[in-house]
């Protein structure tokens, strides 16, 4: 009886692990979409609000999710206080500190950290063009992730269930 319960629990745990990996994929896509929203808000603040970079980051922080709000507020505060002169360095430091727990990959976090290098020394029109390039790039990343997600989710679910069944049989 205990063996059967143990085998069932091993099966259930493995299936749960497959579901968890599937959920991580959904969170990853959501994190990409949320950052795309940040880019769109930044563009709007710069274009229509006529805001400087610190003001644009502060205003955008009020309109985005908690995960990005702390990052954007920190960038805004450091830019206003001139703790570091280089906007690229400010955004890199804040990205490393505040975006660790986000569902983004290391490569995507690095792309966000590079945003400051492209925005810091440019006039308003060039900032808008750079943000448009980032917007296009993140739209491609989202599209690519969405195309790959169904197959990966199915694979994770299948591997979780099959791995659990195999372990349960071996455990029995």
Backbone as a ProteinNet text record, in pm:
[ID]
protein_1_A
[PRIMARY]
XXXXXXXXXXXXXXXXXXXXXXXXXXXXXXXXXXXXXXXXXXXXXXXXXXXXXXXXXXXXXXXXXXXXXXXXXXXXXXXXXXXXXXXXXXXXXXXXXXXXXXXXXXXXXXXXXXXXXXXXXXXXXXXXXXXXXXXXXXXXXXXXXXXXXXXXXXXXXXXXXXXXXXXXXXXX
[TERTIARY]
81.7	0	86.4	190.5	279.3	353.7	387.1	454.2	364.2	238.9	144.7	128.3	117.6	104.8	232	347	474.8	487.7	448.6	455.9	361.9	243.8	149.4	203.3	264	320.2	436.9	520.5	630.7	574.5	472.2	406.7	348.1	278.8	215.6	320	430.1	535.9	598.7	623.7	683.1	588	460.8	362.1	353.9	363.9	363	483.5	598	717.9	700.7	637.5	609.4	516.7	415.3	322.4	392.2	483.4	555.8	642.7	710.6	792.7	705.6	588.9	494.4	449.1	425.6	384.5	496.1	620.4	733.9	740.3	705.3	701.5	598.5	482.7	378.1	423	490.3	541	647.3	729	832.5	769.5	668.8	600.6	534.6	475	411.2	514.2	631.7	736.6	783.7	794.9	832.9	726	600.1	491.1	485.9	513.7	514.4	627.3	745	853	822.5	754.8	712.2	620.7	534.9	447.8	530.1	637.7	727	787	831.6	891.1	788.7	666.9	561.9	530.8	524.3	499.2	613.5	737.8	851.9	844.6	811.9	798.1	692.1	580.2	472	511.3	581.1	623.7	723.4	812.3	911.9	848.4	764.6	706.3	598	499.1	381.7	391.3	462.5	476.8	593.3	682.6	800.4	891.3	889.4	963.6	1110.9	1192.2	1332.6	1339.4	1456.3	1467.9	1429.6	1480.5	1439.7	1288.6	1229.3	1084.8	1008.6	1056.5	989.7	994.2	1108.1	1118.6	1027.7	1022.3	937.8	790.4	747.9	607.1	569.8	659.8	633.3	620.6	697.1	690.5	550.9	477.5	342.2	241.6	278.1	183.6	221.8	315.6	357.5	350.9	381.6	372.8	479.4	460.1	550.6	693.7	709.1	842.4	927.6	866.5	939.8	931.8	833.4	816.6	936.7	982.6	1097.5	1222.3	1240.2	1353.5	1347.8	1232.3	1217.5	1232.2	1178.7	1192.7	1338.8	1410.2	1551.8	1632.1	1603.3	1672.8	1644.9	1519.6	1481.5	1552.9	1553.5	1617.5	1767.2	1832.8	1976.8	2009.3	1924.8	1947.7	1928.3	1828.2	1803.4	1911.8	1960.7	2063.4	2202.6	2214.5	2344.1	2449.6	2406.5	2501.7	2608.6	2565.7	2655.7	2620.5	2719.8	2693.7	2638	2683	2649.1	2513.4	2412.6	2281.7	2290.1	2382	2399.7	2440.8	2531.6	2578.1	2467.8	2389	2278.7	2179.7	2138.4	2040	2097.5	2225.3	2287.4	2287.5	2326.1	2329.3	2190	2093.3	1956.9	1898.5	1929.6	1879.3	1934.4	2063	2122.7	2061.3	2028	1976	1827.3	1746.2	1601.2	1535.8	1604.4	1540.7	1586.5	1654	1700.7	1585.6	1481.8	1373.1	1266.2	1290.1	1195.3	1208	1109.7	1109.3	1186.5	1265.3	1342.1	1471.5	1517.8	1645.3	1759.2	1879.1	1995.9	2020.6	1999.5	2018.1	1918.7	1795.1	1693.3	1721.1	1769.1	1806.6	1923.2	2014.6	2127.3	2079.2	1980.7	1924	1859.7	1792.6	1732.4	1842.7	1950.2	2060.3	2127.5	2126.3	2187.2	2101.7	1980.7	1890.5	1949.9	2012.9	2069.8	2181.3	2259.1	2366.5	2311.3	2192.7	2134.4	2052.1	2007.7	1920.7	1993.7	2105.4	2165.5	2215.9	2274.3	2341.8	2269.2	2147	2077.3	1973	1937.3	1827.7	1695.5	1589.1	1457.5	1419.8	1443.4	1405.4	1482.8	1610.5	1690.7	1650	1611.8	1562.7	1437.7	1347.9	1225	1254.6	1350.4	1387.9	1449	1533.9	1593.5	1487.6	1391.7	1283.3	1197.4	1179.5	1104.8	1178.3	1311.4	1389.6	1376.7	1381.5	1362.8	1222.8	1124.9	987.5	976.4	1033.9	1030.7	1103.6	1217.1	1295.3	1218.8	1156.2	1081.7	954	894.7	779.6	821.5	940.4	991.8	1019.9	1076.9	1105.7	976.7	873.3	744.2	684.8	687.9	632.1	704.4	836.1	916	882.9	870.7	838.3	698.4	603.8	466.5	456.4	536	534.4	591.8	694.2	759.3	687.4	608	547.9	455.7	361.7	271.6	344.7	442.8	517.2	597	659.2	737.1	647.8	531.3	438.9	393.7	360.8	317	429.9	551.2	667	688.7	680.9	700.2	592.8	469.4	361.5	385	417.7	439.1	556.8	666.8	783.8	756.3	680.7	646.6	564	463.2	376.3	451.5	521.9	593.9	708.7	780.1	887.2	832.4	718.8	654.7	609.8	552.5	508.3	627.6	735.5	854.1	914.5	923.1	975.6	883.3	754.4	659.9	674.5	694.1	712.9	843.4	949.5	1077.4	1071.8	996.7	983.3	903.7	805.9	717.5	797.1
-119.1	0	126	126.2	241.8	261.6	151.1	161.3	227.1	191.5	249.4	399.3	437.1	579.3	654	594	655.9	670.8	565.7	571.9	680.5	691	793.5	933.7	951.8	1082.1	1119.9	1022.8	1048.7	1088.6	1018	1050.8	1192.3	1222.3	1353	1464.8	1442.4	1543.4	1569.2	1464.7	1481.1	1554.2	1519.5	1589.3	1736.1	1762.8	1900.6	1979.7	1913.7	1981	2019.9	1934	1966.6	2086.3	2089.9	2204.4	2332.6	2322.3	2439.8	2497.8	2413.2	2462.3	2526.5	2469.6	2528.2	2666.3	2681.1	2809.7	2912.5	2869.9	2961	3020.1	2940.3	2991.9	3102.9	3083.3	3186.2	3312.8	3297.5	3412.9	3487.1	3413	3473.9	3561.7	3509.8	3587.5	3710.1	3695	3807.3	3914.3	3873.1	3969.2	4046.2	3978.1	4046	4147.3	4107.7	4198.5	4319.4	4298.3	4409.6	4507.2	4454.8	4547.1	4619.8	4555	4623.6	4740.1	4720.3	4827.9	4941.1	4907.2	5009	5093.3	5028.1	5098.9	5193.2	5143.9	5226.4	5347	5325.7	5437.7	5538.2	5489.2	5579.8	5665.5	5601.8	5677.2	5784.6	5750.6	5846.6	5962.6	5932.9	6038.3	6132.6	6077.8	6161.8	6240.8	6173.4	6238	6338.2	6294.6	6379.9	6459.9	6404.8	6476.1	6572.9	6556.7	6642	6624.1	6506.6	6481.6	6454.9	6492.3	6452.6	6304.7	6244.9	6101.7	6069.2	6142.5	6108.1	6120.1	6224.6	6242.7	6132.5	6095.4	5990	5856.8	5825.6	5700.7	5703.8	5818.4	5829.2	5815.5	5884	5877.9	5738.5	5674.3	5539.5	5440.8	5462	5372.7	5369.4	5477.9	5483.1	5403.1	5368.4	5301.8	5158.2	5100.8	4964.9	4873.2	4747.7	4646.9	4670.5	4608.5	4626.9	4585.9	4480.8	4431.9	4535.1	4614.6	4716.3	4852.5	4875	5005.3	5038.3	4943.1	4967.7	4998.3	4926.4	4948.8	5089.6	5129	5259.5	5374.1	5356.4	5459.7	5477.8	5366.5	5374.1	5444.1	5412.8	5478.8	5628.5	5664.3	5805.7	5879.2	5820.3	5884.2	5901.6	5799.2	5809.7	5911.7	5921	6021	6162.3	6179	6311.5	6352.1	6257.9	6286.9	6292.1	6251.9	6250.3	6172.3	6058.3	5975.3	5920.8	5889.9	5844.5	5927.5	5978.4	6066	5990.5	5870	5795	5725.6	5762	5695.3	5545.6	5507.4	5365.2	5287.6	5344.4	5278.2	5274.4	5381.3	5385.9	5273.8	5261.6	5159.6	5020.2	5001.1	4869.8	4831.3	4923.7	4894.5	4862.8	4942.2	4919.3	4790.5	4758.8	4635.5	4513.8	4517.5	4405.1	4389.2	4501.4	4497.1	4463	4520.5	4510.5	4408	4361.7	4269.5	4125.6	4095.3	3958.4	3859.8	3898	3805.9	3804.3	3875.8	3879.3	3750.7	3719.5	3595.2	3607.7	3712.7	3733.7	3653.5	3615.5	3545.4	3644.7	3592.9	3679.6	3766.2	3710.3	3785.7	3901.6	3876.9	3981.5	4089.1	4050.2	4148.8	4234.1	4173.3	4247.5	4347	4308.4	4399.9	4520.1	4497	4607.6	4696.8	4636.9	4714.3	4801.7	4759.4	4836	4954.4	4960.3	5069.2	5205.7	5217.6	5344.5	5394.4	5301	5339.8	5407.6	5367.1	5421.3	5546.7	5568.6	5683.1	5803.4	5782.4	5885	6008.9	5996.8	6111.2	6166.7	6127.6	6162	6269.9	6336.5	6431.8	6356	6427.1	6365.9	6278	6325.4	6249.4	6117.9	6121.6	5999.2	5904	5958.5	5872.9	5799.1	5869.2	5806.4	5698.7	5724.8	5623.5	5500.7	5523.2	5409.6	5328.8	5397	5325.6	5249	5304.5	5232.6	5105.6	5113.8	4994.1	4889.3	4933.8	4841.4	4781.4	4863	4813.8	4704	4727.2	4626.1	4499.2	4517.1	4401.4	4318.7	4384.5	4310.9	4249.9	4312	4250.5	4121.4	4122.7	3999.3	3892.3	3932	3836.1	3773.9	3856.2	3806.1	3710.3	3748.2	3662.7	3528.6	3533.5	3410.1	3321.9	3384	3307.2	3248.3	3324.9	3274.5	3160.3	3165.6	3056.9	2928.1	2940.4	2821.8	2768.2	2851.6	2813.9	2692.5	2682	2565.8	2431.3	2423	2297.9	2268.2	2371.2	2350.3	2312.7	2377.8	2345.2	2200.4	2157.9	2019.9	1923.2	1958.9	1875.5	1866.5	1979.9	1979.7	1897.4	1913.9	1834.6	1684.8	1650.8	1509.8	1450.5	1523.9	1472.7	1458.6	1551.8	1541.8	1418.1	1395.2	1279.4	1149.2	1142.6	1020.1	992.5	1098.3	1080.1	1032.6	1089.1	1045.8	901.6	862.4	723.5	628.4	668.7	582.5	569.8	680.1	674.3	594.5	608.3	532.9	384	346.3	203.4	152.9	233.9	192.5	186.2	279	284.1	165.4	123	14.7	-109.7
0	0	0	84.5	90.4	-41.3	-107.2	-237	-339.5	-339.1	-434.6	-408.6	-283.5	-250.2	-290.2	-262.1	-300.4	-450.4	-524.6	-670.3	-723.5	-665.4	-708.7	-679.3	-563.8	-528.4	-619.2	-655.4	-749.1	-884.7	-930.7	-1057.3	-1052.4	-945	-929	-924.2	-854.8	-846.2	-982.6	-1057.9	-1191.3	-1285.1	-1279.3	-1362.1	-1320.8	-1192.2	-1142.7	-1190.6	-1199.1	-1249.3	-1395.6	-1472.4	-1612.3	-1624.1	-1539.1	-1538.7	-1495.5	-1401.6	-1354.9	-1466.4	-1540.4	-1651.9	-1759	-1781.1	-1876.1	-1830.1	-1701.9	-1646	-1657.8	-1642.9	-1657.1	-1797.1	-1896.4	-2033.2	-2046.8	-1987.6	-1992	-1919.7	-1806.6	-1732.6	-1812.6	-1886.6	-1970.2	-2078.3	-2143.9	-2247.6	-2186.7	-2070.4	-2003.1	-1965.1	-1919	-1883.7	-2006.2	-2119.3	-2243.8	-2285.3	-2273.8	-2310.8	-2217.8	-2089.9	-1995	-2026.2	-2066.3	-2100.8	-2230.9	-2322	-2444	-2408	-2310.3	-2263.6	-2202.8	-2132.6	-2076.5	-2188.9	-2295	-2407.8	-2470.9	-2488.8	-2549	-2459.8	-2329.8	-2237.3	-2239.8	-2244	-2251.8	-2378.1	-2489.3	-2614.3	-2601.4	-2542.8	-2526.3	-2436.8	-2327.3	-2235.6	-2302.1	-2381.9	-2448.4	-2562.6	-2642.2	-2760	-2722	-2649.6	-2625.4	-2495.3	-2398.6	-2272	-2273.9	-2371.8	-2378.4	-2258.9	-2199.4	-2075.5	-2101.9	-2003.9	-2006.3	-1968.8	-1982.8	-1950.8	-1806.7	-1706.8	-1569.1	-1547.9	-1604.5	-1590.8	-1663.4	-1781.1	-1858.1	-1783.8	-1723.6	-1647.3	-1525	-1456	-1336.5	-1372.9	-1477	-1518.2	-1568.8	-1638.7	-1689.2	-1574.1	-1467.7	-1351	-1290.9	-1304.8	-1249.1	-1331.3	-1453.6	-1543.6	-1576.3	-1503.8	-1538.4	-1416.9	-1439.4	-1333	-1226.5	-1111.8	-997.9	-1030.1	-1109.7	-1142	-1213.3	-1297.4	-1370.4	-1302.2	-1218	-1153.1	-1064.3	-985.2	-897.9	-980.4	-1088.4	-1178.4	-1236.8	-1287.7	-1351.4	-1250.7	-1130.3	-1027.2	-987.7	-973.6	-936.7	-1045.8	-1170.7	-1282.1	-1278.3	-1260	-1255.5	-1142.1	-1023.5	-908.7	-930.2	-983.5	-1006	-1114.5	-1216.1	-1320.3	-1266	-1181.4	-1123.8	-1025.1	-947.7	-847.1	-906.9	-1031.2	-1100.2	-1021.7	-966.5	-893.1	-988.4	-1109.3	-1214.5	-1336.6	-1406	-1520.1	-1640.4	-1662.1	-1782	-1766.8	-1847.5	-1838.3	-1867.6	-1954.9	-1984.2	-1861.4	-1784.8	-1663	-1557.1	-1548	-1451.3	-1480.3	-1605.8	-1642	-1624.2	-1655.5	-1635.2	-1487.7	-1401.7	-1258.3	-1205.1	-1244.8	-1196.4	-1253.5	-1378.3	-1438.8	-1364.5	-1333.1	-1260.1	-1121.4	-1059.9	-923.4	-918.8	-1007.5	-995.3	-1087.7	-1190.1	-1284.9	-1267.5	-1157.3	-1132.7	-1120.4	-1050	-1020	-1128.5	-1235	-1344.7	-1425.6	-1506.4	-1583.6	-1714	-1728.2	-1850.7	-1847.8	-1966.2	-1975.9	-1955.8	-1936.4	-1916.1	-2039.5	-2156.5	-2280.5	-2290.1	-2251.5	-2255.9	-2152	-2035.7	-1934.6	-1984.2	-2056.1	-2112.6	-2217.9	-2297.1	-2397.1	-2328.3	-2217.1	-2141.4	-2085.1	-2034.6	-1977.6	-2083.7	-2208.1	-2316.3	-2360.1	-2312.6	-2349.5	-2315.4	-2201.2	-2158.3	-2248	-2303	-2393.1	-2518.2	-2556	-2679	-2656.3	-2534.1	-2507.2	-2448.5	-2384	-2301.7	-2371.2	-2485.5	-2545.4	-2666.3	-2685.6	-2807.9	-2784.9	-2893.1	-2882.6	-2880.8	-2863	-2847.1	-2966.9	-3087.2	-3207.2	-3216	-3182.3	-3185.4	-3072.8	-2958.2	-2850	-2893.8	-2961.9	-3010.3	-3113.4	-3200.6	-3301.5	-3235.2	-3135.6	-3064.9	-2991.5	-2931.3	-2863.4	-2963.5	-3082.8	-3186.9	-3228.2	-3237.1	-3268.5	-3159.4	-3034.2	-2922	-2924.5	-2957.3	-2965.3	-3070.9	-3186.9	-3293.4	-3249.9	-3185.2	-3141.4	-3037.5	-2941.4	-2839.3	-2898.3	-2998.3	-3065.4	-3134.5	-3197.5	-3260.7	-3155.8	-3043.5	-2936.7	-2884	-2868	-2819.6	-2920.7	-3047.6	-3152.1	-3157.4	-3147.7	-3149.3	-3029	-2912.3	-2791.1	-2798.8	-2854.3	-2866.2	-2965.9	-3071.9	-3169.7	-3112.5	-3030.3	-2974.3	-2850.5	-2785.1	-2656.7	-2662.4	-2757.6	-2753.1	-2762.4	-2850.4	-2863.5	-2736.8	-2680	-2558.4	-2441.3	-2430.9	-2321.6	-2331.3	-2450.9	-2471.4	-2435.5	-2474.7	-2443.4	-2292.7	-2223.1	-2078.1	-2007.8	-2050.6	-1990.2	-2014.5	-2137.5	-2172.9	-2097.2	-2093.7	-2022.2	-1872.3	-1818.1	-1676.8	-1647.8	-1729.1	-1708.2	-1736.4	-1850.3	-1884.3	-1787.1	-1747.9	-1649.8	-1517.1	-1478.2	-1353.8	-1361.1	-1474.3	-1491.5	-1486.2	-1550.8	-1553	-1412.4	-1342.6	-1206.3	-1114.5	-1134.3	-1052.1	-1076.6	-1202.4	-1235.8	-1173.9	-1186.7	-1128.9	-976.5	-918.5	-773.3	-721.6	-798.8	-758.6	-747.2
[MASK]
++++++++++++++++++++++++++++++++++++++++++++++++++++++++++++++++++++++++++++++++++++++++++++++++++++++++++++++++++++++++++++++++++++++++++++++++++++++++++++++++++++++++++++

